[in-house]
């Protein structure tokens, strides 16, 4: 982030820090769940809608999915983290004021992990990052044009969950 603008670059380093929600696949052909939807009717964003459907149909069974979805039509709200805050971020409101939010244009390619319920691991229940060929991307929050939005997703059911460095 530079002033109130941003630049999307491919990361030069294979390491990551602080937080990682990863869906790992061998990339071989196999069964996937294809989801194609247009026009958001409720308040939930795309991953939250999937979580809600899973909870309603499998109320006591943790189901985790990972994969990719494309926002083909409609604009979205994404955030980009600026440099670390010199002051501690003690509340959600502090974090919200520190993050930089931007309205982004389609198409966006989004990589996601989500869980129907937490199996007792203190998981982040959903995490999605998006990128594009037109220099836009970041952490997905929701679409801002519900009447015209179109999502196409390809998700797989997670076989195993590993939790590293659980918070105390």
PyMOL commands that set and color helices and strands:
alter all, ss='L'
color gray80, all
select helices_A, chain A and resi 46-57+92-98
alter helices_A, ss='H'
color red, helices_A
select strands_A, chain A and resi 33-38+64-73+76-80+100-104+108-115+126-131+138-143+150-157
alter strands_A, ss='S'
color yellow, strands_A
deselect
rebuild
show_as cartoon
